[in-house]
Amino acid sequence: MTSHHLDITLMPDPEISAAHLLGALYDRLHLALVQQRRDDIGVSFPSYSTAPRNLGHVLRLHGSDQALRQFLQADWLKGLRDHVRLTEIAAAPEGAPHRTVQRRQFKTNVERMRRRRMRRKGETEEQSRQAIPSTVERHPDLPYAQMRSSSSGQSYCLFISLGPLTPTAVPGPFNSHGLSSASTIPWF
């Protein structure tokens, strides 16, 4: 149940870009959700924009009052406290529409896909070129957070897509990024 929320606002820093801070904040959030095995906390970005492509400077957490309080008891913001401001936990506005906030993945590098296919299937470059045409390459125009995998150390783009607004909530679990293609959060 996503009846409550709290906002985490990034504070301006002349030495660190807002995008870098958001990535660091979201990395910490993801790690905390994994460590605490939470699937009852969703996220949204109230300043989400596709033109210009931007997630904004506010990360909003959604959940029940109890779930948010329990989640905040762990010191997962350690090292970032000087860069963020938290609001108090509050009830979501009555009658707010709902929507999904979900991850979108894209095949963005055709050459990398071809090299991987050559390794996995033992194909020649020409065979992989025929199997994977250049037309499969996608150039996403969605906002994203630059993340770093704690297991492999690789950085990746976590593209965020919004579902349509609906008048009713759809309860359910969220993934370890606080996202879901089915469960909704109040959008305000």
LUMPARO-667708 format. One record per residue: residue number from 1; x, y, z of N, C-alpha, C in turn; residue in one letter. Coordinates in Angstrom, 1 decimal, padded with zeros to 4 digits. Example, Ala and Ser with C-alpha at 12.3 -4.5 7.8 and 13.67 -1.06 7.14 Angstrom:
<nodes>
NODE   k    npx    npy    npz   capx   capy   capz    cpx    cpy    cpz r
NODE   1  013.2 -005.7  007.8  012.3 -004.5  007.8  013.2 -003.3  007.8 A
NODE   2  012.8 -002.2  007.1  013.7 -001.1  007.1  012.9  000.0  007.9 S
</nodes>
This chain:
<nodes>
NODE   k    npx    npy    npz   capx   capy   capz    cpx    cpy    cpz r
NODE   1  000.9 -001.2  000.0  000.0  000.0  000.0  000.9  001.2  000.0 M
NODE   2  000.7  002.1 -000.9  001.5  003.3 -001.1  000.7  004.5 -000.6 T
NODE   3  000.2  004.5  000.6 -000.6  005.5  001.2  000.2  006.7  001.7 S
NODE   4  001.5  006.6  001.9  002.3  007.7  002.4  003.5  007.9  001.5 H
NODE   5  004.2  009.0  001.7  005.4  009.4  000.9  006.3  010.2  001.7 H
NODE   6  007.5  010.4  001.2  008.5  011.3  001.7  009.4  011.7  000.5 L
NODE   7  009.8  013.0  000.5  010.6  013.5 -000.6  012.1  013.6 -000.1 D
NODE   8  013.0  013.2 -001.0  014.4  013.4 -000.7  014.9  014.4 -001.8 I
NODE   9  015.2  015.6 -001.4  015.6  016.6 -002.4  017.1  016.8 -002.4 T
NODE  10  017.7  016.8 -003.6  019.1  017.0 -003.7  019.4  018.5 -003.5 L
NODE  11  020.4  018.8 -002.8  020.8  020.2 -002.5  021.9  020.6 -003.6 M
NODE  12  021.8  021.8 -004.1  022.8  022.2 -005.1  024.2  022.1 -004.6 P
NODE  13  025.1  021.6 -005.4  026.5  021.6 -005.0  027.4  022.0 -006.2 D
NODE  14  028.2  023.1 -006.0  029.0  023.6 -007.1  030.0  022.6 -007.6 P
NODE  15  030.4  021.6 -006.8  031.4  020.6 -007.2  030.9  019.3 -007.8 E
NODE  16  029.6  019.0 -007.5  029.1  017.8 -008.0  027.8  018.0 -008.7 I
NODE  17  027.7  017.4 -009.9  026.4  017.7 -010.7  025.2  017.0 -010.1 S
NODE  18  024.1  017.5 -010.3  022.8  017.0 -009.8  022.6  015.5 -010.3 A
NODE  19  023.0  015.3 -011.6  022.8  013.9 -012.1  023.7  012.9 -011.4 A
NODE  20  025.0  013.4 -011.1  025.9  012.5 -010.3  025.3  012.2 -008.9 H
NODE  21  024.8  013.2 -008.3  024.3  013.1 -006.9  023.0  012.1 -007.0 L
NODE  22  022.2  012.3 -008.0  021.0  011.5 -008.1  021.4  010.0 -008.3 L
NODE  23  022.4  009.8 -009.1  022.9  008.4 -009.3  023.4  007.8 -008.0 G
NODE  24  024.2  008.6 -007.3  024.7  008.1 -006.0  023.6  007.8 -005.0 A
NODE  25  022.6  008.7 -004.9  021.5  008.5 -004.1  020.7  007.3 -004.5 L
NODE  26  020.4  007.1 -005.7  019.7  006.0 -006.2  020.4  004.7 -006.0 Y
NODE  27  021.8  004.7 -006.2  022.6  003.5 -005.9  022.4  003.1 -004.4 D
NODE  28  022.5  004.1 -003.5  022.3  003.8 -002.1  020.9  003.2 -001.8 R
NODE  29  019.9  003.8 -002.4  018.5  003.4 -002.2  018.4  001.9 -002.7 L
NODE  30  018.9  001.6 -003.9  018.8  000.3 -004.4  019.5 -000.7 -003.5 H
NODE  31  020.7 -000.4 -003.0  021.4 -001.3 -002.1  020.6 -001.5 -000.8 L
NODE  32  020.0 -000.5 -000.3  019.3 -000.6  001.0  018.0 -001.4  000.7 A
NODE  33  017.3 -001.3 -000.4  016.2 -002.1 -000.7  016.5 -003.6 -000.8 L
NODE  34  017.7 -003.8 -001.4  018.2 -005.2 -001.5  018.5 -005.8 -000.1 V
NODE  35  019.3 -005.0  000.6  019.8 -005.5  001.9  018.6 -005.7  002.9 Q
NODE  36  017.6 -004.9  002.8  016.5 -005.0  003.7  015.4 -005.9  003.1 Q
NODE  37  015.6 -006.4  001.9  014.6 -007.3  001.2  013.2 -006.6  001.2 R
NODE  38  013.2 -005.3  000.8  011.9 -004.6  000.7  011.3 -004.7 -000.7 R
NODE  39  010.1 -005.0 -000.7  009.3 -004.9 -002.0  008.1 -004.0 -001.8 D
NODE  40  008.0 -003.3 -000.7  006.8 -002.5 -000.4  007.1 -001.0 -000.5 D
NODE  41  008.2 -000.6 -001.1  008.6  000.8 -001.3  008.8  001.1 -002.7 I
NODE  42  008.0  002.0 -003.2  008.1  002.5 -004.6  008.7  003.8 -004.7 G
NODE  43  009.2  004.2 -005.9  009.8  005.5 -006.1  009.1  006.2 -007.2 V
NODE  44  009.2  007.6 -007.2  008.8  008.4 -008.3  009.7  009.6 -008.3 S
NODE  45  009.6  010.3 -009.4  010.4  011.6 -009.6  009.4  012.7 -010.0 F
NODE  46  009.0  013.5 -009.1  008.0  014.5 -009.3  008.3  015.5 -010.4 P
NODE  47  009.6  015.7 -010.7  010.0  016.7 -011.7  010.4  016.0 -013.0 S
NODE  48  010.0  014.7 -013.2  010.3  013.9 -014.4  009.9  014.7 -015.6 Y
NODE  49  010.8  014.7 -016.6  010.6  015.4 -017.8  011.3  014.7 -019.0 S
NODE  50  010.7  014.6 -020.1  011.3  014.0 -021.3  011.9  015.1 -022.2 T
NODE  51  011.5  016.4 -022.0  012.0  017.5 -022.8  012.2  018.7 -021.9 A
NODE  52  013.3  019.0 -021.4  014.5  018.2 -021.6  014.5  016.9 -020.8 P
NODE  53  015.3  016.0 -021.2  015.3  014.6 -020.6  016.0  014.8 -019.2 R
NODE  54  015.1  014.6 -018.1  015.6  014.9 -016.8  014.7  014.2 -015.7 N
NODE  55  015.4  013.6 -014.7  014.6  013.0 -013.6  014.3  014.0 -012.5 L
NODE  56  015.0  015.2 -012.6  014.8  016.2 -011.6  015.7  016.1 -010.4 G
NODE  57  015.4  016.8 -009.4  016.2  016.9 -008.2  015.5  016.3 -006.9 H
NODE  58  014.3  015.7 -007.1  013.6  015.1 -006.0  013.3  013.6 -006.3 V
NODE  59  013.7  012.8 -005.3  013.3  011.4 -005.4  012.3  011.2 -004.3 L
NODE  60  011.1  010.7 -004.7  010.0  010.5 -003.7  009.8  009.0 -003.4 R
NODE  61  009.8  008.7 -002.2  009.6  007.3 -001.7  008.1  007.1 -001.4 L
NODE  62  007.5  006.0 -001.8  006.1  005.7 -001.5  006.0  004.4 -000.8 H
NODE  63  005.1  004.3  000.2  004.8  003.1  000.9  003.9  003.4  002.0 G
NODE  64  003.7  002.4  002.9  002.8  002.7  004.1  003.7  003.5  005.1 S
NODE  65  003.0  004.1  006.0  003.7  004.9  007.0  004.7  004.0  007.7 D
NODE  66  004.3  002.8  008.1  005.1  001.9  008.8  006.3  001.4  008.0 Q
NODE  67  006.1  001.1  006.7  007.2  000.6  005.9  008.2  001.7  005.7 A
NODE  68  007.8  003.0  005.5  008.8  004.1  005.3  009.5  004.3  006.6 L
NODE  69  008.9  004.3  007.7  009.6  004.5  009.0  010.6  003.4  009.3 R
NODE  70  010.2  002.1  009.0  011.2  001.0  009.2  012.4  001.2  008.2 Q
NODE  71  012.1  001.6  007.0  013.2  001.7  006.0  014.2  002.8  006.4 F
NODE  72  013.7  003.9  006.9  014.5  005.0  007.3  015.3  004.7  008.6 L
NODE  73  015.0  003.7  009.3  015.8  003.4  010.6  017.2  003.0  010.2 Q
NODE  74  017.4  002.3  009.1  018.8  002.0  008.7  019.4  003.3  008.2 A
NODE  75  020.7  003.4  008.4  021.4  004.6  008.0  021.9  004.5  006.6 D
NODE  76  021.0  004.3  005.6  021.4  004.1  004.2  021.8  005.4  003.5 W
NODE  77  021.6  006.5  004.1  022.0  007.8  003.5  023.3  008.3  004.0 L
NODE  78  024.0  007.4  004.8  025.3  007.8  005.3  026.2  008.3  004.2 K
NODE  79  026.9  009.4  004.4  027.8  010.0  003.4  027.0  011.0  002.4 G
NODE  80  025.7  010.9  002.4  024.9  011.8  001.5  024.1  012.8  002.2 L
NODE  81  024.1  012.7  003.5  023.2  013.6  004.3  023.5  015.0  004.1 R
NODE  82  024.7  015.4  003.8  025.0  016.8  003.6  024.5  017.3  002.2 D
NODE  83  024.1  016.3  001.3  023.7  016.7  000.0  022.2  016.5 -000.3 H
NODE  84  021.5  016.1  000.8  020.0  015.9  000.6  019.2  016.5  001.8 V
NODE  85  018.0  016.7  001.5  017.0  017.1  002.6  015.8  016.2  002.5 R
NODE  86  015.4  015.7  003.6  014.2  014.8  003.7  013.0  015.6  004.3 L
NODE  87  011.9  015.3  003.7  010.6  015.8  004.3  010.2  014.8  005.3 T
NODE  88  009.2  015.2  006.1  008.5  014.3  007.0  007.7  013.3  006.2 E
NODE  89  007.4  012.2  006.8  006.5  011.2  006.1  005.1  011.8  006.2 I
NODE  90  004.4  011.8  005.1  003.0  012.4  005.0  002.1  011.5  004.2 A
NODE  91  000.8  011.7  004.4 -000.2  010.9  003.6 -000.2  011.5  002.2 A
NODE  92 -000.4  010.6  001.3 -000.6  011.0 -000.1 -001.9  011.8 -000.2 A
NODE  93 -001.9  012.8 -001.1 -003.2  013.6 -001.3 -004.3  012.7 -001.7 P
NODE  94 -005.5  012.9 -001.1 -006.7  012.2 -001.4 -007.1  012.5 -002.8 E
NODE  95 -007.5  011.4 -003.5 -007.9  011.6 -004.9 -006.8  011.7 -005.9 G
NODE  96 -005.6  011.6 -005.6 -004.5  011.7 -006.5 -004.5  010.6 -007.5 A
NODE  97 -004.3  010.9 -008.8 -004.2  009.8 -009.8 -003.0  008.9 -009.5 P
NODE  98 -003.0  007.7 -010.1 -002.0  006.7 -009.9 -001.3  006.4 -011.2 H
NODE  99 -000.1  005.9 -011.2  000.6  005.5 -012.4  001.7  004.5 -012.0 R
NODE 100  002.2  003.8 -013.0  003.4  003.0 -012.8  004.6  003.8 -013.1 T
NODE 101  005.7  003.5 -012.4  007.0  004.1 -012.7  007.9  002.8 -012.9 V
NODE 102  008.4  002.7 -014.1  009.0  001.4 -014.5  010.4  001.6 -015.2 Q
NODE 103  011.1  000.5 -015.1  012.4  000.5 -015.9  012.2  000.1 -017.3 R
NODE 104  012.9  000.7 -018.2  012.9  000.3 -019.6  014.3  000.0 -020.0 R
NODE 105  014.5 -001.1 -020.7  015.8 -001.5 -021.1  015.8 -001.5 -022.6 Q
NODE 106  017.0 -001.1 -023.2  017.1 -000.9 -024.6  018.4 -001.6 -025.1 F
NODE 107  018.3 -002.1 -026.3  019.5 -002.6 -027.0  020.2 -001.4 -027.7 K
NODE 108  021.2 -000.9 -027.1  021.7  000.4 -027.6  023.0  000.3 -028.3 T
NODE 109  023.7 -000.8 -028.3  025.0 -000.9 -028.9  025.1 -002.2 -029.8 N
NODE 110  024.8 -002.0 -031.1  024.8 -003.1 -032.0  026.1 -003.8 -032.1 V
NODE 111  027.2 -003.1 -032.1  028.6 -003.7 -032.2  028.8 -004.6 -031.0 E
NODE 112  028.4 -004.2 -029.8  028.6 -005.0 -028.6  027.7 -006.3 -028.7 R
NODE 113  026.5 -006.1 -029.2  025.6 -007.3 -029.3  026.2 -008.3 -030.3 M
NODE 114  026.8 -007.8 -031.4  027.4 -008.7 -032.4  028.6 -009.4 -031.8 R
NODE 115  029.5 -008.7 -031.1  030.7 -009.3 -030.5  030.2 -010.4 -029.5 R
NODE 116  029.2 -010.1 -028.7  028.7 -011.1 -027.8  028.2 -012.3 -028.5 R
NODE 117  027.4 -012.1 -029.6  026.9 -013.2 -030.3  028.0 -014.1 -030.9 R
NODE 118  029.1 -013.4 -031.4  030.2 -014.1 -032.0  030.9 -015.0 -030.9 M
NODE 119  031.0 -014.5 -029.7  031.6 -015.3 -028.6  030.7 -016.5 -028.3 R
NODE 120  029.4 -016.2 -028.1  028.5 -017.2 -027.6  028.2 -018.3 -028.6 R
NODE 121  028.1 -017.9 -029.9  027.7 -018.9 -030.9  028.8 -019.3 -031.8 K
NODE 122  030.0 -018.7 -031.6  031.1 -019.1 -032.5  030.9 -018.7 -033.9 G
NODE 123  030.2 -017.6 -034.1  029.9 -017.1 -035.5  031.0 -016.2 -036.0 E
NODE 124  031.1 -016.0 -037.3  032.0 -015.0 -037.8  031.4 -013.6 -037.7 T
NODE 125  032.2 -012.6 -038.0  031.7 -011.3 -038.0  030.5 -011.1 -039.0 E
NODE 126  030.7 -011.7 -040.2  029.6 -011.5 -041.2  028.3 -012.2 -040.8 E
NODE 127  028.4 -013.4 -040.1  027.3 -014.1 -039.7  026.5 -013.3 -038.6 Q
NODE 128  027.3 -012.7 -037.7  026.7 -011.9 -036.6  026.0 -010.6 -037.2 S
NODE 129  026.7 -010.1 -038.2  026.2 -008.9 -038.9  024.8 -009.2 -039.5 R
NODE 130  024.7 -010.3 -040.2  023.4 -010.7 -040.8  022.4 -011.0 -039.7 Q
NODE 131  022.8 -011.6 -038.6  021.8 -012.0 -037.6  021.3 -010.7 -036.8 A
NODE 132  022.2 -009.7 -036.7  021.8 -008.5 -035.9  022.0 -007.3 -036.8 I
NODE 133  021.0 -006.9 -037.5  021.1 -005.7 -038.4  021.2 -004.4 -037.6 P
NODE 134  021.7 -003.4 -038.2  021.9 -002.1 -037.6  020.6 -001.5 -037.1 S
NODE 135  019.5 -002.0 -037.7  018.2 -001.4 -037.4  017.7 -001.7 -036.0 T
NODE 136  018.3 -002.7 -035.4  017.8 -003.1 -034.0  018.3 -002.1 -033.0 V
NODE 137  019.3 -001.2 -033.3  019.9 -000.3 -032.4  018.8  000.8 -032.0 E
NODE 138  018.7  001.0 -030.8  017.7  002.0 -030.3  018.4  003.2 -029.6 R
NODE 139  017.9  004.3 -029.8  018.4  005.5 -029.1  017.3  006.1 -028.2 H
NODE 140  017.3  005.6 -026.9  016.2  006.0 -026.0  016.2  007.5 -025.7 P
NODE 141  015.0  008.0 -025.6  014.9  009.4 -025.3  014.3  009.6 -023.9 D
NODE 142  014.4  008.6 -023.0  013.8  008.6 -021.7  014.9  009.2 -020.7 L
NODE 143  014.4  009.8 -019.6  015.3  010.2 -018.5  015.9  008.9 -017.9 P
NODE 144  017.1  009.1 -017.3  017.8  007.9 -016.7  018.6  008.4 -015.5 Y
NODE 145  018.9  007.4 -014.7  019.9  007.6 -013.6  021.1  006.7 -013.9 A
NODE 146  022.3  007.3 -013.8  023.6  006.6 -014.0  023.9  005.8 -012.8 Q
NODE 147  023.8  004.5 -012.9  024.0  003.6 -011.7  025.3  002.8 -011.8 M
NODE 148  025.7  002.2 -010.7  026.9  001.3 -010.7  026.5  000.0 -010.0 R
NODE 149  026.7 -001.1 -010.7  026.4 -002.4 -010.2  027.4 -002.7 -009.0 S
NODE 150  026.8 -003.1 -007.9  027.7 -003.4 -006.7  028.3 -004.8 -006.9 S
NODE 151  027.8 -005.6 -007.7  028.3 -007.0 -007.9  029.4 -007.0 -009.0 S
NODE 152  029.2 -006.3 -010.1  030.2 -006.3 -011.2  031.1 -005.0 -011.3 S
NODE 153  030.6 -003.9 -010.6  031.3 -002.7 -010.7  031.0 -001.9 -012.0 G
NODE 154  030.3 -002.5 -012.9  029.9 -001.9 -014.2  028.9 -000.8 -014.0 Q
NODE 155  029.1  000.3 -014.8  028.0  001.4 -014.7  027.0  001.1 -015.8 S
NODE 156  025.8  001.5 -015.6  024.7  001.3 -016.5  023.7  002.5 -016.3 Y
NODE 157  022.9  002.6 -017.4  021.8  003.6 -017.4  020.5  003.0 -017.0 C
NODE 158  019.9  003.5 -016.0  018.6  002.9 -015.5  017.5  003.9 -016.1 L
NODE 159  017.0  003.5 -017.3  016.0  004.3 -018.0  014.6  004.2 -017.3 F
NODE 160  014.0  005.3 -017.0  012.7  005.4 -016.3  011.6  005.8 -017.2 I
NODE 161  010.5  005.0 -017.2  009.3  005.3 -018.1  008.1  005.4 -017.2 S
NODE 162  007.2  006.3 -017.5  005.9  006.5 -016.7  004.8  005.8 -017.5 L
NODE 163  003.9  005.1 -016.7  002.7  004.6 -017.3  001.6  005.6 -017.3 G
NODE 164  000.5  005.3 -018.0 -000.6  006.3 -018.0 -001.2  006.5 -016.6 P
NODE 165 -001.8  007.7 -016.5 -002.5  008.0 -015.2 -003.8  007.2 -015.2 L
NODE 166 -004.1  006.7 -014.0 -005.3  006.0 -013.8 -006.0  006.5 -012.5 T
NODE 167 -007.3  006.4 -012.3 -007.9  006.9 -011.1 -007.8  006.0 -009.9 P
NODE 168 -007.5  004.7 -010.2 -007.4  003.8 -009.0 -006.0  003.2 -008.9 T
NODE 169 -005.7  002.8 -007.6 -004.4  002.3 -007.3 -004.4  000.8 -007.6 A
NODE 170 -003.2  000.3 -008.0 -003.0 -001.1 -008.2 -001.9 -001.5 -007.3 V
NODE 171 -002.3 -002.2 -006.2 -001.3 -002.6 -005.2 -000.5 -003.8 -005.7 P
NODE 172  000.7 -003.9 -005.1  001.6 -005.0 -005.5  003.0 -004.7 -005.1 G
NODE 173  003.9 -005.6 -005.4  005.3 -005.4 -005.0  006.1 -004.6 -006.0 P
NODE 174  007.2 -004.0 -005.5  008.1 -003.2 -006.3  009.4 -004.0 -006.4 F
NODE 175  010.2 -003.7 -007.4  011.5 -004.4 -007.5  012.5 -003.7 -006.7 N
NODE 176  013.8 -004.1 -006.8  014.8 -003.6 -005.9  015.3 -002.2 -006.3 S
NODE 177  014.7 -001.6 -007.3  014.9 -000.2 -007.7  013.7  000.6 -007.3 H
NODE 178  012.7  000.0 -006.6  011.5  000.7 -006.2  010.5  000.9 -007.4 G
NODE 179  010.7  000.1 -008.5  009.9  000.3 -009.7  009.0 -000.9 -010.0 L
NODE 180  008.0 -000.7 -010.8  007.1 -001.8 -011.1  006.4 -001.5 -012.4 S
NODE 181  006.1 -002.5 -013.2  005.4 -002.4 -014.5  003.9 -002.6 -014.2 S
NODE 182  003.5 -003.0 -013.0  002.1 -003.3 -012.6  001.6 -002.5 -011.4 A
NODE 183  002.4 -002.4 -010.3  002.0 -001.7 -009.1  002.1 -000.2 -009.4 S
NODE 184  001.2  000.5 -008.8  001.1  002.0 -009.1  001.5  002.7 -007.8 T
NODE 185  001.9  004.0 -008.0  002.1  005.0 -006.9  001.2  006.2 -007.2 I
NODE 186  000.9  006.9 -006.1  000.1  008.1 -006.3  001.0  009.2 -007.1 P
NODE 187  000.4  009.8 -008.1  001.2  010.8 -008.8  000.7  012.2 -008.5 W
NODE 188  001.5  013.0 -007.9  001.2  014.4 -007.5  002.4  015.2 -007.5 F
</nodes>
